[in-house]
Amino acid sequence: MRLLLDTNIALDFMLAREPYYPDARKLMLLGYLKEAEIWISGAQINDLFYVLTKGGKPAYNEVARQSLKKLRHCVHVYRVGEPEIDAALDSSWADLEDACLYQAGLSLKADFIITRNQQDFALSSIRTLDATGFFSYLEQHEGLVFEELDLH
């Protein structure tokens, strides 16, 4: 199963943003354990670095780099190229970043786009869910339940 993550999901994981962190963490564990292919785009790496460095402040560079290296253990990076950019520019999508992400999803043949802003992907032909909805889908349609065990 291929999942394409919106930037907000990656940030929920990397910044441990509540109440979204637990499901974002489970998504990353799926990628880490190779239970699913988790994808983000190269442009998102740049966006994440900018946010993690609080707007590009060099004092935060090393922490941001280490965080992105950890993320890379869980996700693949898709290189958005000319075909995706041209299709996004020709589309009727209002937000170019979302249009590019959608085009990447089409190229990847993603099964789902995981985002907290489902309304941003209203034009998507790829099924779009939030992380909680994705785990509900797995439970209802695949009979799979992913819960972390507390081993303490």
Disulfide bonds with the S-S distance in Angstrom:
none
